[in-house]
Amino acid sequence: MEIYLDNSATTRVCTAACNAAVSAMRDCYGNPSSLHHMGFQAEKLMDTARSQIARALGCMEEELVFTSGATESNNLAVTGLTAAYPRAGKKIVTTAIEHPSVLEPCRRMEEAGYTVVRLPLDENGQITPEAFGAAVDTDTALVSFMLVNNEVGTLLDAQRICRIIKQKSPGTMIHIDAVQGFCKVPFRLKQVLADTVSISGHKIYAPKGIGALYIRKGVRIRPLVVGGGQERNLRSGTESVPLAAAFGAAVAETYPRLEQHLAWYRELRAGLLEQLAEIPEAVIHSSPEGVPYIVNFSVRGIRSEIMLHHLEKDGIYVSSGSACAKGAQSHVLQALGLPRADIDTAIRVSFSPETDKTQIDALVLGIKKGLATLARQGR
């Protein structure tokens, strides 16, 4: 039996998304830019998917641009906004716990002459809206922050952060990386004053290779990819109709069950934390105020990679951190101020609606077995 607890890295494609992709590939395979019937049918599928996603975000369909995923969306937002508003200022405010697809574009902007402020976590492992307000001034061109951190599940108060920023500096652009929160926590653009928002398909049971960027109506952005002018001249290249259709189908299936899923995740987390509390070597890094579907903890004395592969032998799949890090020491856990020993022994588990309590029991049993056997191997 396989127990997959690495859903923050990627998710299994749901049946609705799979069926939508296959149908688009087999039955509606025209180029959406073609002027004949097959092209029109493909364009209709793109429109349907855009509408399904827009309803979940609470935006207009024309405010959504399809991309290849979160990395492209984040790059397009950070570099595209600053390029479109060169006189808005020379300062960017972000956080120390962002995904590399935000941190790296910000680093490049720094090389181009921008000042980049990376807000640290406070003693509670949070970044308050007031911290953003204190960092922003009239020279701030862009603020970029993630709604939910992918490693420890920190949940930022996007509504208050945006309100404070816009009150202090109305001309500052705001980008939100909502990849780990979209369709998982309540988030509606009518309450959040964001200019751009990134989302991704493979985090919510759609295939890899599809994402989107919300761009508020009236906001200018300079494209990264130019050519045929698809996606309102913001992302040229023939659109992947099957992936877009699958993304829309996954959103349509997942979003209405958001509260139901959250309640289930809270039960799973409570059960996991209760059992981990019985293990002296286990220490929790995720905040109680964070999202319930991501739990980061250390099993002191056994390196992450060793415990990960030990669990894998029993068919239990977890992570030692962000999949993009590929084993490198976590900058997020460093930002939390954790000692090196805890960073090197950290494990992340992340749930899906298919996760059940027997899988949590199996995980804890596997950890206990690892503590009993791996310790004798020199750890």
C-alpha positions as a Markdown table, in Angstrom:
| # | Residue | x | y | z |
|---|---|---|---|---|
| 1 | Met | 0.0 | 0.0 | 0.0 |
| 2 | Glu | 1.3 | 3.4 | -0.9 |
| 3 | Ile | 0.7 | 6.3 | 1.4 |
| 4 | Tyr | 1.3 | 9.6 | -0.3 |
| 5 | Leu | 1.8 | 12.6 | 2.1 |
| 6 | Asp | 3.7 | 15.0 | -0.1 |
| 7 | Asn | 0.8 | 16.9 | -1.6 |
| 8 | Ser | 2.5 | 20.3 | -1.3 |
| 9 | Ala | 5.0 | 19.1 | -3.8 |
| 10 | Thr | 2.4 | 17.8 | -6.2 |
| 11 | Thr | -1.0 | 16.0 | -6.2 |
| 12 | Arg | -2.5 | 13.1 | -8.0 |
| 13 | Val | -4.6 | 14.2 | -10.9 |
| 14 | Cys | -8.3 | 13.9 | -10.1 |
| 15 | Thr | -10.7 | 11.9 | -12.4 |
| 16 | Ala | -12.5 | 15.0 | -13.6 |
| 17 | Ala | -9.3 | 16.7 | -14.7 |
| 18 | Cys | -8.0 | 13.6 | -16.3 |
| 19 | Asn | -11.2 | 13.1 | -18.3 |
| 20 | Ala | -11.2 | 16.7 | -19.3 |
| 21 | Ala | -7.6 | 16.5 | -20.6 |
| 22 | Val | -8.2 | 13.3 | -22.5 |
| 23 | Ser | -11.4 | 14.6 | -24.1 |
| 24 | Ala | -9.6 | 17.8 | -25.2 |
| 25 | Met | -6.7 | 15.8 | -26.7 |
| 26 | Arg | -8.9 | 13.3 | -28.5 |
| 27 | Asp | -12.1 | 15.1 | -29.4 |
| 28 | Cys | -11.3 | 18.8 | -29.4 |
| 29 | Tyr | -7.7 | 19.0 | -30.6 |
| 30 | Gly | -7.9 | 22.2 | -32.8 |
| 31 | Asn | -5.7 | 25.2 | -32.3 |
| 32 | Pro | -7.8 | 27.8 | -30.4 |
| 33 | Ser | -6.4 | 30.5 | -32.7 |
| 34 | Ser | -7.7 | 28.8 | -35.9 |
| 35 | Leu | -10.7 | 30.3 | -37.6 |
| 36 | His | -12.5 | 27.1 | -38.4 |
| 37 | His | -14.9 | 25.0 | -36.4 |
| 38 | Met | -12.3 | 22.9 | -34.6 |
| 39 | Gly | -10.4 | 26.0 | -33.6 |
| 40 | Phe | -13.6 | 27.5 | -32.3 |
| 41 | Gln | -14.4 | 24.4 | -30.2 |
| 42 | Ala | -10.9 | 24.5 | -28.7 |
| 43 | Glu | -11.4 | 28.2 | -27.9 |
| 44 | Lys | -14.7 | 27.4 | -26.1 |
| 45 | Leu | -12.9 | 24.9 | -23.9 |
| 46 | Met | -10.3 | 27.5 | -23.0 |
| 47 | Asp | -13.2 | 30.0 | -22.2 |
| 48 | Thr | -14.9 | 27.4 | -20.0 |
| 49 | Ala | -11.8 | 26.7 | -18.1 |
| 50 | Arg | -11.1 | 30.4 | -17.6 |
| 51 | Ser | -14.6 | 30.9 | -16.3 |
| 52 | Gln | -14.4 | 28.0 | -13.8 |
| 53 | Ile | -11.1 | 29.4 | -12.4 |
| 54 | Ala | -12.4 | 33.0 | -12.4 |
| 55 | Arg | -15.5 | 32.0 | -10.4 |
| 56 | Ala | -13.3 | 30.4 | -7.7 |
| 57 | Leu | -11.0 | 33.4 | -7.5 |
| 58 | Gly | -13.8 | 35.9 | -7.7 |
| 59 | Cys | -12.5 | 37.8 | -10.7 |
| 60 | Met | -13.4 | 38.5 | -14.3 |
| 61 | Glu | -12.4 | 36.0 | -17.0 |
| 62 | Glu | -10.5 | 38.5 | -18.9 |
| 63 | Glu | -8.3 | 39.1 | -15.8 |
| 64 | Leu | -6.8 | 35.6 | -16.1 |
| 65 | Val | -3.7 | 34.7 | -18.2 |
| 66 | Phe | -2.8 | 31.0 | -18.5 |
| 67 | Thr | 0.8 | 30.1 | -18.0 |
| 68 | Ser | 2.9 | 27.0 | -17.7 |
| 69 | Gly | 2.7 | 27.1 | -13.8 |
| 70 | Ala | 3.5 | 29.0 | -10.7 |
| 71 | Thr | 7.2 | 29.7 | -11.6 |
| 72 | Glu | 6.2 | 31.4 | -14.8 |
| 73 | Ser | 3.4 | 33.3 | -13.2 |
| 74 | Asn | 5.6 | 34.5 | -10.4 |
| 75 | Asn | 8.4 | 35.6 | -12.8 |
| 76 | Leu | 5.8 | 37.3 | -15.0 |
| 77 | Ala | 4.4 | 39.2 | -12.1 |
| 78 | Val | 7.7 | 40.3 | -10.5 |
| 79 | Thr | 9.6 | 41.3 | -13.6 |
| 80 | Gly | 6.5 | 42.2 | -15.7 |
| 81 | Leu | 5.1 | 44.7 | -13.2 |
| 82 | Thr | 8.4 | 46.4 | -12.5 |
| 83 | Ala | 9.2 | 46.7 | -16.2 |
| 84 | Ala | 5.7 | 48.1 | -16.9 |
| 85 | Tyr | 6.1 | 50.8 | -14.1 |
| 86 | Pro | 9.7 | 51.9 | -14.3 |
| 87 | Arg | 9.0 | 55.2 | -12.5 |
| 88 | Ala | 7.0 | 53.7 | -9.6 |
| 89 | Gly | 10.1 | 53.4 | -7.5 |
| 90 | Lys | 13.2 | 51.4 | -7.0 |
| 91 | Lys | 12.3 | 49.3 | -4.0 |
| 92 | Ile | 10.8 | 45.8 | -3.7 |
| 93 | Val | 9.4 | 44.4 | -0.5 |
| 94 | Thr | 9.1 | 40.6 | -0.1 |
| 95 | Thr | 9.7 | 38.0 | 2.7 |
| 96 | Ala | 12.4 | 35.7 | 3.7 |
| 97 | Ile | 10.2 | 32.7 | 3.3 |
| 98 | Glu | 9.2 | 33.1 | -0.4 |
| 99 | His | 9.4 | 30.4 | -3.0 |
| 100 | Pro | 12.6 | 30.6 | -5.2 |
| 101 | Ser | 10.4 | 31.6 | -8.1 |
| 102 | Val | 9.9 | 34.9 | -6.3 |
| 103 | Leu | 13.2 | 35.2 | -4.6 |
| 104 | Glu | 15.3 | 34.7 | -7.7 |
| 105 | Pro | 13.5 | 37.4 | -9.9 |
| 106 | Cys | 13.8 | 39.7 | -6.9 |
| 107 | Arg | 17.5 | 39.0 | -6.8 |
| 108 | Arg | 17.8 | 39.8 | -10.5 |
| 109 | Met | 16.0 | 43.1 | -9.9 |
| 110 | Glu | 18.4 | 43.8 | -7.1 |
| 111 | Glu | 21.3 | 43.3 | -9.6 |
| 112 | Ala | 19.5 | 45.8 | -11.9 |
| 113 | Gly | 19.6 | 48.5 | -9.2 |
| 114 | Tyr | 16.5 | 47.9 | -7.1 |
| 115 | Thr | 16.6 | 47.7 | -3.3 |
| 116 | Val | 15.0 | 44.5 | -2.1 |
| 117 | Val | 13.7 | 44.2 | 1.5 |
| 118 | Arg | 13.2 | 40.6 | 2.7 |
| 119 | Leu | 11.0 | 40.8 | 5.8 |
| 120 | Pro | 12.1 | 38.3 | 8.5 |
| 121 | Leu | 9.8 | 36.2 | 10.6 |
| 122 | Asp | 9.0 | 37.5 | 14.1 |
| 123 | Glu | 9.4 | 35.6 | 17.3 |
| 124 | Asn | 6.0 | 33.9 | 16.7 |
| 125 | Gly | 7.1 | 32.7 | 13.2 |
| 126 | Gln | 4.8 | 35.2 | 11.5 |
| 127 | Ile | 5.1 | 38.3 | 9.4 |
| 128 | Thr | 2.5 | 40.8 | 10.5 |
| 129 | Pro | 0.6 | 43.2 | 8.3 |
| 130 | Glu | 2.2 | 46.0 | 10.3 |
| 131 | Ala | 5.7 | 44.8 | 9.3 |
| 132 | Phe | 4.7 | 45.2 | 5.7 |
| 133 | Gly | 3.4 | 48.7 | 6.4 |
| 134 | Ala | 6.6 | 49.7 | 8.1 |
| 135 | Ala | 8.7 | 48.5 | 5.2 |
| 136 | Val | 6.7 | 50.2 | 2.4 |
| 137 | Asp | 7.2 | 53.8 | 1.4 |
| 138 | Thr | 6.5 | 55.9 | -1.7 |
| 139 | Asp | 9.6 | 54.5 | -3.4 |
| 140 | Thr | 8.2 | 51.0 | -3.2 |
| 141 | Ala | 7.3 | 49.7 | -6.6 |
| 142 | Leu | 6.2 | 46.2 | -5.7 |
| 143 | Val | 5.3 | 44.1 | -2.7 |
| 144 | Ser | 5.3 | 40.3 | -3.3 |
| 145 | Phe | 4.3 | 37.7 | -0.6 |
| 146 | Met | 2.9 | 34.2 | -0.5 |
| 147 | Leu | -0.5 | 33.5 | 1.0 |
| 148 | Val | 0.6 | 30.1 | 2.4 |
| 149 | Asn | 4.1 | 29.0 | 2.9 |
| 150 | Asn | 4.8 | 25.7 | 1.1 |
| 151 | Glu | 7.2 | 24.3 | 3.8 |
| 152 | Val | 5.7 | 25.1 | 7.2 |
| 153 | Gly | 2.2 | 26.3 | 6.3 |
| 154 | Thr | 2.4 | 29.8 | 7.6 |
| 155 | Leu | -0.8 | 31.7 | 6.6 |
| 156 | Leu | -0.4 | 35.4 | 6.0 |
| 157 | Asp | -3.3 | 37.9 | 6.4 |
| 158 | Ala | -3.5 | 38.9 | 2.8 |
| 159 | Gln | -6.6 | 41.2 | 3.3 |
| 160 | Arg | -5.0 | 43.3 | 6.0 |
| 161 | Ile | -1.6 | 43.3 | 4.4 |
| 162 | Cys | -3.0 | 44.7 | 1.1 |
| 163 | Arg | -5.2 | 47.2 | 2.9 |
| 164 | Ile | -2.3 | 48.6 | 4.9 |
| 165 | Ile | 0.0 | 48.8 | 1.9 |
| 166 | Lys | -2.5 | 50.6 | -0.3 |
| 167 | Gln | -3.4 | 53.0 | 2.4 |
| 168 | Lys | 0.3 | 54.0 | 2.9 |
| 169 | Ser | 1.3 | 53.9 | -0.8 |
| 170 | Pro | -1.6 | 53.6 | -3.2 |
| 171 | Gly | 0.8 | 53.4 | -6.2 |
| 172 | Thr | 2.7 | 50.3 | -4.9 |
| 173 | Met | 1.8 | 47.1 | -6.8 |
| 174 | Ile | 1.0 | 44.0 | -4.8 |
| 175 | His | 1.6 | 40.4 | -6.0 |
| 176 | Ile | 0.4 | 37.4 | -4.1 |
| 177 | Asp | 1.8 | 33.9 | -4.6 |
| 178 | Ala | -1.4 | 32.0 | -3.8 |
| 179 | Val | -0.2 | 28.6 | -5.1 |
| 180 | Gln | -0.5 | 26.7 | -1.8 |
| 181 | Gly | -3.7 | 28.4 | -0.8 |
| 182 | Phe | -5.9 | 28.6 | -3.9 |
| 183 | Cys | -8.9 | 26.2 | -3.5 |
| 184 | Lys | -7.6 | 25.2 | 0.0 |
| 185 | Val | -8.2 | 28.3 | 2.2 |
| 186 | Pro | -10.9 | 31.0 | 1.8 |
| 187 | Phe | -9.5 | 33.6 | -0.6 |
| 188 | Arg | -11.6 | 36.0 | -2.7 |
| 189 | Leu | -10.2 | 38.8 | -4.7 |
| 190 | Lys | -13.1 | 41.1 | -3.8 |
| 191 | Gln | -11.7 | 41.3 | -0.3 |
| 192 | Val | -8.0 | 41.4 | -1.3 |
| 193 | Leu | -6.6 | 44.4 | -3.0 |
| 194 | Ala | -4.0 | 42.5 | -5.0 |
| 195 | Asp | -2.8 | 43.6 | -8.5 |
| 196 | Thr | -1.6 | 40.1 | -9.5 |
| 197 | Val | -2.1 | 36.6 | -8.1 |
| 198 | Ser | -0.3 | 33.4 | -9.0 |
| 199 | Ile | -2.0 | 30.0 | -9.0 |
| 200 | Ser | -1.0 | 26.5 | -10.2 |
| 201 | Gly | -2.8 | 23.4 | -11.4 |
| 202 | His | -0.7 | 20.6 | -10.0 |
| 203 | Lys | -1.2 | 21.7 | -6.4 |
| 204 | Ile | -5.0 | 21.1 | -6.7 |
| 205 | Tyr | -5.3 | 17.8 | -8.6 |
| 206 | Ala | -4.7 | 19.1 | -12.2 |
| 207 | Pro | -1.7 | 18.0 | -14.3 |
| 208 | Lys | 1.7 | 19.7 | -14.1 |
| 209 | Gly | 2.5 | 22.3 | -16.7 |
| 210 | Ile | -0.5 | 24.6 | -16.3 |
| 211 | Gly | -1.0 | 27.7 | -14.1 |
| 212 | Ala | -2.5 | 31.2 | -14.3 |
| 213 | Leu | -1.8 | 34.7 | -13.3 |
| 214 | Tyr | -4.6 | 37.0 | -12.3 |
| 215 | Ile | -3.9 | 40.6 | -13.5 |
| 216 | Arg | -6.3 | 43.2 | -12.1 |
| 217 | Lys | -8.2 | 45.1 | -14.8 |
| 218 | Gly | -6.3 | 48.2 | -15.8 |
| 219 | Val | -2.9 | 47.0 | -14.5 |
| 220 | Arg | -0.1 | 47.0 | -17.1 |
| 221 | Ile | 2.4 | 44.2 | -17.3 |
| 222 | Arg | 5.3 | 43.6 | -19.7 |
| 223 | Pro | 5.3 | 40.1 | -21.1 |
| 224 | Leu | 8.2 | 37.6 | -20.8 |
| 225 | Val | 7.2 | 35.6 | -23.8 |
| 226 | Val | 6.4 | 37.4 | -27.1 |
| 227 | Gly | 5.4 | 36.1 | -30.4 |
| 228 | Gly | 1.9 | 35.3 | -31.7 |
| 229 | Gly | 0.1 | 37.5 | -29.2 |
| 230 | Gln | -2.0 | 34.7 | -27.4 |
| 231 | Glu | -3.5 | 35.4 | -24.0 |
| 232 | Arg | -4.1 | 39.1 | -24.7 |
| 233 | Asn | -0.5 | 39.6 | -25.8 |
| 234 | Leu | 0.7 | 38.7 | -22.3 |
| 235 | Arg | 1.9 | 35.1 | -22.9 |
| 236 | Ser | 2.5 | 34.2 | -26.6 |
| 237 | Gly | 2.5 | 30.6 | -27.7 |
| 238 | Thr | -0.1 | 28.1 | -28.7 |
| 239 | Glu | -2.3 | 27.4 | -25.7 |
| 240 | Ser | -2.4 | 23.9 | -24.1 |
| 241 | Val | -6.1 | 23.3 | -24.3 |
| 242 | Pro | -6.0 | 19.9 | -22.6 |
| 243 | Leu | -4.1 | 21.3 | -19.6 |
| 244 | Ala | -6.3 | 24.3 | -19.3 |
| 245 | Ala | -9.4 | 22.2 | -19.5 |
| 246 | Ala | -8.0 | 19.9 | -16.8 |
| 247 | Phe | -7.2 | 22.9 | -14.6 |
| 248 | Gly | -10.7 | 24.2 | -14.9 |
| 249 | Ala | -12.2 | 20.8 | -14.1 |
| 250 | Ala | -10.0 | 20.4 | -11.1 |
| 251 | Val | -11.0 | 23.8 | -9.7 |
| 252 | Ala | -14.7 | 23.1 | -10.4 |
| 253 | Glu | -14.5 | 19.9 | -8.4 |
| 254 | Thr | -12.2 | 21.1 | -5.6 |
| 255 | Tyr | -13.4 | 24.6 | -4.8 |
| 256 | Pro | -17.0 | 23.8 | -3.6 |
| 257 | Arg | -15.5 | 21.3 | -1.1 |
| 258 | Leu | -13.0 | 23.7 | 0.4 |
| 259 | Glu | -14.6 | 24.0 | 3.9 |
| 260 | Gln | -15.3 | 20.2 | 4.0 |
| 261 | His | -11.6 | 19.5 | 3.2 |
| 262 | Leu | -10.4 | 22.1 | 5.7 |
| 263 | Ala | -12.4 | 20.4 | 8.5 |
| 264 | Trp | -11.0 | 17.0 | 7.5 |
| 265 | Tyr | -7.4 | 18.4 | 7.5 |
| 266 | Arg | -7.9 | 19.8 | 11.0 |
| 267 | Glu | -8.9 | 16.3 | 12.2 |
| 268 | Leu | -5.9 | 14.8 | 10.5 |
| 269 | Arg | -3.5 | 17.4 | 11.9 |
| 270 | Ala | -4.9 | 17.0 | 15.4 |
| 271 | Gly | -4.4 | 13.3 | 15.3 |
| 272 | Leu | -0.9 | 13.6 | 14.0 |
| 273 | Leu | 0.1 | 16.2 | 16.6 |
| 274 | Glu | -1.4 | 14.1 | 19.4 |
| 275 | Gln | 0.7 | 11.0 | 18.3 |
| 276 | Leu | 3.9 | 13.0 | 17.7 |
| 277 | Ala | 3.5 | 14.5 | 21.2 |
| 278 | Glu | 4.2 | 11.0 | 22.5 |
| 279 | Ile | 7.6 | 10.8 | 20.7 |
| 280 | Pro | 10.3 | 12.7 | 22.8 |
| 281 | Glu | 12.4 | 13.2 | 19.7 |
| 282 | Ala | 9.7 | 15.0 | 17.7 |
| 283 | Val | 9.4 | 18.8 | 17.7 |
| 284 | Ile | 6.8 | 20.7 | 15.7 |
| 285 | His | 7.8 | 23.7 | 13.5 |
| 286 | Ser | 4.5 | 24.6 | 12.0 |
| 287 | Ser | 2.5 | 27.2 | 13.8 |
| 288 | Pro | -0.9 | 26.4 | 15.3 |
| 289 | Glu | -2.3 | 29.4 | 13.3 |
| 290 | Gly | -1.0 | 28.0 | 10.0 |
| 291 | Val | -3.0 | 25.9 | 7.5 |
| 292 | Pro | -3.9 | 22.4 | 8.7 |
| 293 | Tyr | -2.8 | 20.6 | 5.6 |
| 294 | Ile | 0.9 | 21.2 | 6.0 |
| 295 | Val | 2.8 | 19.9 | 9.1 |
| 296 | Asn | 6.6 | 20.4 | 9.4 |
| 297 | Phe | 8.4 | 18.7 | 12.3 |
| 298 | Ser | 11.8 | 17.3 | 13.2 |
| 299 | Val | 12.7 | 13.8 | 14.4 |
| 300 | Arg | 15.8 | 14.7 | 16.3 |
| 301 | Gly | 18.8 | 12.5 | 15.9 |
| 302 | Ile | 17.9 | 11.2 | 12.4 |
| 303 | Arg | 18.7 | 13.2 | 9.3 |
| 304 | Ser | 15.7 | 14.0 | 7.0 |
| 305 | Glu | 17.0 | 12.0 | 4.0 |
| 306 | Ile | 17.6 | 8.9 | 6.1 |
| 307 | Met | 14.1 | 9.0 | 7.7 |
| 308 | Leu | 12.6 | 9.8 | 4.3 |
| 309 | His | 14.1 | 6.7 | 2.7 |
| 310 | His | 13.3 | 4.6 | 5.7 |
| 311 | Leu | 9.6 | 5.5 | 5.4 |
| 312 | Glu | 9.7 | 5.0 | 1.6 |
| 313 | Lys | 10.6 | 1.4 | 2.2 |
| 314 | Asp | 7.2 | 1.0 | 3.8 |
| 315 | Gly | 5.5 | 2.9 | 0.9 |
| 316 | Ile | 5.2 | 6.1 | 2.9 |
| 317 | Tyr | 6.1 | 9.2 | 0.9 |
| 318 | Val | 6.9 | 12.5 | 2.7 |
| 319 | Ser | 9.3 | 15.4 | 2.0 |
| 320 | Ser | 12.3 | 16.9 | 3.7 |
| 321 | Gly | 11.2 | 20.4 | 2.5 |
| 322 | Ser | 10.4 | 22.1 | -0.8 |
| 323 | Ala | 10.7 | 19.8 | -3.8 |
| 324 | Cys | 12.4 | 22.6 | -5.6 |
| 325 | Ala | 15.3 | 22.6 | -3.1 |
| 326 | Lys | 16.3 | 19.1 | -4.0 |
| 327 | Gly | 17.8 | 18.4 | -0.6 |
| 328 | Ala | 19.5 | 21.8 | 0.0 |
| 329 | Gln | 19.1 | 23.2 | 3.5 |
| 330 | Ser | 15.8 | 25.0 | 3.8 |
| 331 | His | 15.9 | 28.8 | 3.8 |
| 332 | Val | 12.5 | 28.8 | 5.4 |
| 333 | Leu | 13.6 | 26.8 | 8.4 |
| 334 | Gln | 16.6 | 29.1 | 8.6 |
| 335 | Ala | 14.3 | 32.1 | 8.7 |
| 336 | Leu | 12.5 | 30.5 | 11.6 |
| 337 | Gly | 15.8 | 30.6 | 13.5 |
| 338 | Leu | 15.9 | 26.8 | 14.0 |
| 339 | Pro | 19.2 | 25.2 | 15.0 |
| 340 | Arg | 21.1 | 23.3 | 12.3 |
| 341 | Ala | 20.3 | 20.0 | 14.0 |
| 342 | Asp | 16.5 | 20.6 | 13.6 |
| 343 | Ile | 16.8 | 21.9 | 10.0 |
| 344 | Asp | 18.8 | 18.7 | 9.1 |
| 345 | Thr | 16.1 | 16.4 | 10.6 |
| 346 | Ala | 13.0 | 18.2 | 9.4 |
| 347 | Ile | 10.1 | 16.3 | 7.7 |
| 348 | Arg | 7.1 | 17.9 | 5.9 |
| 349 | Val | 3.9 | 16.0 | 5.5 |
| 350 | Ser | 1.0 | 17.5 | 3.5 |
| 351 | Phe | -2.5 | 16.1 | 3.2 |
| 352 | Ser | -5.0 | 15.7 | 0.4 |
| 353 | Pro | -8.8 | 14.8 | 0.7 |
| 354 | Glu | -7.7 | 11.2 | 0.1 |
| 355 | Thr | -5.5 | 11.1 | 3.2 |
| 356 | Asp | -7.1 | 9.1 | 6.1 |
| 357 | Lys | -6.3 | 8.5 | 9.7 |
| 358 | Thr | -4.9 | 5.0 | 9.1 |
| 359 | Gln | -2.3 | 6.6 | 6.9 |
| 360 | Ile | -1.4 | 8.9 | 9.8 |
| 361 | Asp | -1.1 | 5.9 | 12.1 |
| 362 | Ala | 1.2 | 4.2 | 9.6 |
| 363 | Leu | 3.4 | 7.3 | 9.4 |
| 364 | Val | 3.9 | 7.5 | 13.1 |
| 365 | Leu | 4.5 | 3.8 | 13.4 |
| 366 | Gly | 7.2 | 4.2 | 10.6 |
| 367 | Ile | 8.8 | 7.0 | 12.5 |
| 368 | Lys | 8.9 | 5.0 | 15.7 |
| 369 | Lys | 10.4 | 2.1 | 13.8 |
| 370 | Gly | 13.0 | 4.4 | 12.4 |
| 371 | Leu | 13.9 | 5.7 | 15.8 |
| 372 | Ala | 14.4 | 2.1 | 17.0 |
| 373 | Thr | 16.5 | 0.9 | 14.1 |
| 374 | Leu | 18.2 | 3.9 | 12.5 |
| 375 | Ala | 19.7 | 5.2 | 15.7 |
| 376 | Arg | 21.9 | 2.1 | 15.8 |
| 377 | Gln | 23.2 | 2.9 | 12.4 |
| 378 | Gly | 25.0 | 6.0 | 13.6 |
| 379 | Arg | 22.2 | 8.3 | 12.5 |
